């Protein structure tokens, strides 16, 4: 098998790639990226999640020591999930996870921002190609992860599952936010502002008799404030209410499009940062300015601080639907978040034509 250093996965069916207009005769997105990486890399299309594991096996067999996800946080998340199972296979015992590179192809790209990755896929791949060709050191940074284990409802009954990620909105306002955010045809950071602004406008209609004037607008805010019915246990302590309006945990600081900044405590390696509890709608609204400037959220019924483990368990027949790195994980009955294995992320900055690492 031909050996190469860089393995790239790209999903031709992703929203971003469907909207791109590649030049004719280049083999679409995959052909464009393959022309950039050249003989030192290989680009494989992964039109469905089931196609990712075979691609990673091919990369491992070819000796690729850098895996690139052509996309944002979700694309990286799917790649890491598949890697969990592939690296457990006897053929790849002892291989370890290669360095990874997200390419800012998503709607928020908080992992890339945290790692200091700046630029789009073509520029980042060109910079990486040049470093590999010169046999130069590959700049990187190590990020902590969330190890995720739980039980999911399936057609055959409940079944265990495991996953990996960096940030999870397991319930409450953070999880409901993503439903509003992804309602846009092409969500961008401005849509974060739009969701927050519309919530502030709609809140009086949800919390007062004004809702009779515009029930639809009132419902918009009421959906965001709806509690998640779940038992939350953090480091062995059970939260006293099962109607939680915030259930969030992360292994790295999060910056959502320069608008929302949370989990600053996760900047310290080796610990998670949790934000959970049952603040009222007014308590959530009062904290919006604080999360915009990156200050610690405050208010009755809200806990914000470090943790080693968080378990969330559904207390009704309604399943949980945690959002991990922007991806919904539906049908969950119970889930536990712990500190996961560190991931080494290639750190490149291609702004202004520079291909030097920050």
Secondary structure as UniProt FT lines:
FT   STRAND          6..10
FT   TURN            12..13
FT   HELIX           15..19
FT   TURN            24..25
FT   HELIX           28..37
FT   HELIX           38..40
FT   STRAND          41..45
FT   HELIX           50..61
FT   TURN            62..63
FT   STRAND          66..70
FT   HELIX           73..86
FT   TURN            87..88
FT   HELIX           90..92
FT   TURN            93..94
FT   STRAND          99..102
FT   HELIX           110..115
FT   HELIX           121..133
FT   TURN            134..135
FT   STRAND          140..154
FT   TURN            155..156
FT   STRAND          157..165
FT   STRAND          167..172
FT   HELIX           173..181
FT   TURN            182..183
FT   TURN            185..186
FT   HELIX           189..207
FT   HELIX           209..212
FT   HELIX           215..225
FT   STRAND          228..234
FT   TURN            235..236
FT   STRAND          237..238
FT   STRAND          243..244
FT   STRAND          246..250
FT   STRAND          254..256
FT   TURN            257..259
FT   STRAND          260..262
FT   HELIX           264..267
FT   TURN            269..270
FT   STRAND          272..277
FT   HELIX           281..293
FT   TURN            300..301
FT   STRAND          302..307
FT   STRAND          309..314
FT   STRAND          320..324
FT   TURN            325..326
FT   STRAND          327..346
FT   HELIX           351..353
//
